[in-house]
Amino acid sequence: AYDIMRRGLGMSAAEQQPYFAEWNRGVLDSYLIEITADILGHTDDTGPTVDVILDAAGQKGTGKWTVVSSMEEAVPVTLVGESVYARMVSALKDERSFAATRLGGEVRPLDDDPTEVIADLHDALYGSKIVSYAQGFMLIRTASQDRGWNLDPGTIAGLWRAGCIIRSRFLADITRAFRANPTLHNLLLDDFFVDEVARVLPGWRRTVARAALAGIPTPAYATALSFYDAYRSARLPANLIQAQRDYFGAHMYERTDRPRGEWFHTDWTGEGGDVTSSAYDA
């Protein structure tokens, strides 16, 4: 949101600050939005402090730990993953500076009404945050089942709400969702969040599209939207992937006209034998 306001709309830190402060009084009320408003309003003898901070993000490893755990549990925590990789890209400061001279570092300013762009940014941020929490609870749920931890997601949401860097107003809505349905499979399926995502979805799509056309990266917004679209798809193109895997590695596949758990192999070229690789779940 900061980058789109800054490079897409040409807004200064001082011009952005009131919007983050306003967002912190609504559904986006959270610790990180709160401190972002504080940061954008801070100045020193050079001007806005944020403007002189080097754009190379560090990390202590909690993001990496989450991504590694998601791989081990086969849970698509894509938003945290893209956020970790975005930090890694930012750390390539010298390479990026050179690449900007070779590949063109400019972006196309957004021509749309700034009021509309910022309203859509709000919705993109909200929708992406919902997906991020949904993915996080998917990972917690799976790990709890695999390890016999018997974790209560409603209690976890309540603990986060009591105070941590991911504190958010809608943790109360998350707590309510899991209290109402302790077996809720995914936060996105709760009635409240179904309606909330549907409400913000148009602005979320416009934001990702605008940024792509302008040349501004939106790794978290884009991957969260892709996950949402994939999760709501009754059929994905993974059947072709399975056909490819069976063709080049004899990994076998399941069929839509047979019960799950039955595996098949096709002799795609007419020259192969009956040898197959063992099937596995991933």
C-alpha positions in Angstrom: 0.0 0.0 0.0 2.9 2.3 0.9 4.7 1.6 -2.4 1.6 2.1 -4.5 0.8 5.4 -2.8 4.4 6.5 -3.1 5.4 5.5 -6.6 2.0 5.0 -8.2 0.3 8.2 -6.8 3.4 10.2 -6.0 2.3 10.8 -2.4 4.8 11.9 0.2 5.0 10.2 3.6 3.2 13.1 5.2 0.4 12.8 2.6 0.1 9.0 3.3 0.1 9.3 7.1 -3.6 10.4 7.5 -4.8 7.4 5.5 -3.0 4.9 7.6 -4.2 6.6 10.7 -7.8 6.5 9.4 -7.5 2.9 8.5 -6.4 2.1 12.0 -9.8 3.3 13.3 -11.7 0.8 11.1 -11.6 -2.9 10.2 -7.9 -2.6 9.6 -7.2 -1.5 13.2 -4.0 -3.4 14.1 -0.6 -2.9 15.6 1.2 -2.8 12.3 -1.1 -0.2 10.8 -0.9 1.9 13.9 2.9 2.0 13.9 3.0 2.6 10.1 1.0 5.8 10.7 3.5 6.8 13.4 6.5 6.0 11.2 5.1 8.0 8.2 4.5 11.0 10.5 8.0 11.0 12.0 10.6 13.6 10.8 14.2 14.4 11.6 16.6 17.1 10.3 16.5 15.5 6.8 12.7 15.4 6.5 10.6 12.2 6.8 12.7 9.6 8.5 11.3 6.7 6.5 12.7 8.4 3.3 16.3 8.0 4.3 16.1 4.4 5.5 17.8 2.0 3.2 15.3 -0.3 1.3 17.0 -3.6 2.3 14.9 -5.5 4.8 16.4 -7.9 7.3 14.8 -10.8 9.0 15.4 -12.9 12.1 14.0 -16.2 10.9 10.4 -16.5 12.1 9.1 -16.0 8.6 11.5 -18.7 7.3 10.5 -21.0 10.1 6.8 -20.6 9.1 7.5 -21.3 5.5 9.6 -24.3 6.2 6.9 -25.6 8.5 4.2 -25.0 5.8 6.3 -27.1 3.4 6.7 -29.9 5.9 3.0 -29.9 6.6 2.0 -29.4 2.9 -0.1 -26.3 3.8 0.0 -23.4 1.3 1.0 -20.5 3.5 1.7 -18.5 0.3 1.4 -15.0 1.7 4.0 -15.4 4.4 6.2 -17.2 1.8 6.0 -14.3 -0.7 6.7 -11.9 2.1 9.8 -13.7 3.1 11.0 -13.8 -0.6 10.2 -10.1 -1.0 12.5 -9.4 1.9 15.2 -11.5 0.2 14.7 -9.6 -3.1 15.0 -6.3 -1.2 18.3 -7.4 0.3 19.8 -7.6 -3.3 20.2 -3.8 -3.1 23.3 -3.5 -5.3 21.9 -5.9 -7.9 18.6 -4.1 -8.0 20.3 -0.8 -8.5 22.3 -2.1 -11.5 19.2 -3.9 -12.9 17.3 -0.7 -12.8 19.8 0.8 -15.2 19.5 -2.1 -17.6 15.8 -3.1 -17.3 14.3 0.3 -16.6 13.5 1.1 -13.0 10.6 3.5 -13.7 7.0 2.8 -13.1 3.9 4.2 -14.8 2.1 6.6 -12.6 -1.5 5.7 -11.9 -4.0 7.7 -13.9 -7.1 6.7 -11.8 -8.7 9.0 -9.3 -6.4 8.8 -6.2 -9.5 8.6 -3.9 -10.6 5.4 -5.7 -7.1 4.0 -5.8 -6.7 4.4 -2.0 -10.2 3.0 -1.3 -9.3 -0.1 -3.4 -5.9 -0.3 -1.5 -7.8 -0.5 1.7 -9.9 -3.4 0.4 -6.9 -5.2 -1.0 -5.0 -4.9 2.3 -8.1 -6.2 4.2 -8.7 -9.1 1.9 -5.1 -10.1 1.9 -4.9 -10.0 5.7 -8.0 -12.3 5.9 -6.3 -14.8 3.6 -3.0 -14.6 5.6 -4.8 -15.4 8.9 -6.8 -18.1 7.1 -3.6 -19.7 5.9 -2.0 -19.4 9.3 -4.8 -21.2 11.0 -4.7 -23.9 8.3 -1.1 -24.5 9.3 -1.9 -24.5 13.0 -4.8 -26.9 12.5 -2.8 -29.4 10.4 0.2 -29.3 12.8 -2.1 -29.8 15.7 -3.8 -32.8 14.1 -0.5 -34.4 13.1 1.1 -33.9 16.5 -1.9 -34.5 18.7 -1.6 -31.0 20.2 -5.4 -30.4 20.4 -4.9 -26.7 19.9 -8.0 -24.4 20.2 -7.8 -21.8 17.4 -10.3 -19.5 19.2 -8.1 -19.4 22.2 -5.0 -18.7 20.0 -6.8 -15.8 18.3 -7.7 -14.4 21.7 -4.1 -14.6 22.9 -2.9 -12.7 19.8 -5.6 -10.1 20.3 -4.3 -9.5 23.9 -1.1 -8.2 22.4 1.5 -9.0 19.8 2.8 -7.7 16.5 -0.1 -9.3 14.6 -2.8 -7.9 16.9 -5.8 -6.9 14.8 -9.3 -5.9 15.4 -10.8 -8.7 13.4 -9.1 -11.3 15.7 -12.4 -10.9 17.6 -14.2 -12.0 14.5 -11.8 -14.9 14.2 -12.4 -15.9 17.8 -16.2 -15.7 17.3 -16.0 -17.8 14.1 -14.1 -20.7 15.8 -16.2 -20.4 19.0 -19.3 -20.8 16.8 -17.9 -23.7 14.9 -14.9 -25.4 16.6 -14.6 -27.7 13.5 -14.4 -24.9 11.0 -12.2 -26.2 8.2 -11.1 -22.8 6.9 -11.7 -19.2 8.1 -12.7 -18.2 4.6 -15.8 -20.5 4.9 -17.2 -18.7 7.9 -20.3 -16.6 7.0 -18.8 -13.3 8.2 -15.6 -13.7 6.2 -17.4 -15.0 3.2 -19.3 -11.7 3.1 -16.3 -9.6 4.0 -14.1 -11.0 1.2 -17.0 -10.7 -1.3 -17.3 -7.0 -0.4 -13.7 -6.2 -0.8 -12.9 -8.5 -3.8 -13.5 -6.0 -6.6 -11.2 -3.4 -5.1 -8.6 -6.1 -4.4 -8.6 -7.2 -8.0 -8.4 -3.7 -9.3 -5.4 -3.0 -7.0 -3.4 -6.0 -8.2 -4.3 -5.2 -11.9 -3.3 -1.5 -11.5 0.0 -2.4 -9.9 0.9 -5.0 -12.5 0.2 -2.5 -15.3 2.2 0.2 -13.5 5.1 -2.1 -12.8 4.8 -2.1 -9.1 5.3 -5.4 -7.3 2.5 -6.6 -5.1 3.8 -10.1 -4.0 1.5 -10.4 -0.9 -1.7 -9.0 -2.5 -1.2 -11.0 -5.7 -0.4 -14.4 -4.0 -3.3 -14.0 -1.5 -5.7 -13.3 -4.4 -4.3 -16.3 -6.4 -4.8 -18.5 -3.3 -8.4 -17.3 -2.9 -9.2 -17.9 -6.5 -7.6 -21.4 -6.4 -9.3 -22.3 -3.1 -12.7 -21.4 -4.6 -12.1 -23.4 -7.8 -13.8 -26.8 -7.9 -11.5 -27.9 -10.7 -7.9 -26.8 -11.2 -5.5 -27.6 -14.0 -3.5 -30.0 -11.8 -4.8 -32.9 -13.9 -2.4 -31.8 -16.6 0.5 -31.7 -14.1 -0.3 -35.2 -13.0 -0.4 -36.3 -16.7 3.1 -34.7 -17.2 4.4 -36.4 -14.0 3.1 -39.7 -15.1 4.6 -39.2 -18.6 8.1 -38.3 -17.5 8.3 -40.1 -14.2 5.6 -42.8 -14.2 4.3 -41.2 -11.0 0.7 -42.4 -11.7 -2.5 -40.5 -11.2 -6.0 -40.8 -9.8 -9.1 -40.6 -12.1 -12.3 -38.6 -11.8 -14.3 -41.7 -12.7 -12.8 -43.9 -10.0 -12.7 -43.8 -6.2 -9.9 -41.7 -4.6 -6.9 -43.8 -3.7 -6.8 -45.9 -6.9 -3.7 -45.1 -8.9 -3.2 -45.5 -12.7 -0.4 -45.3 -15.2 -0.6 -44.7 -18.9 1.9 -45.8 -21.5 1.8 -42.4 -23.2 4.2 -43.3 -26.1 3.3 -46.9 -26.7 6.9 -47.8 -25.9 7.0 -47.9 -22.1 6.7 -50.8 -19.8 4.7 -51.5 -16.7 7.2 -49.9 -14.2 5.8 -47.1 -12.1 7.0 -44.9 -9.4 5.4 -45.2 -6.0 2.6 -42.7 -5.4 2.7 -40.3 -2.5 0.6 -37.5 -1.0 2.1 -34.0 -1.0 
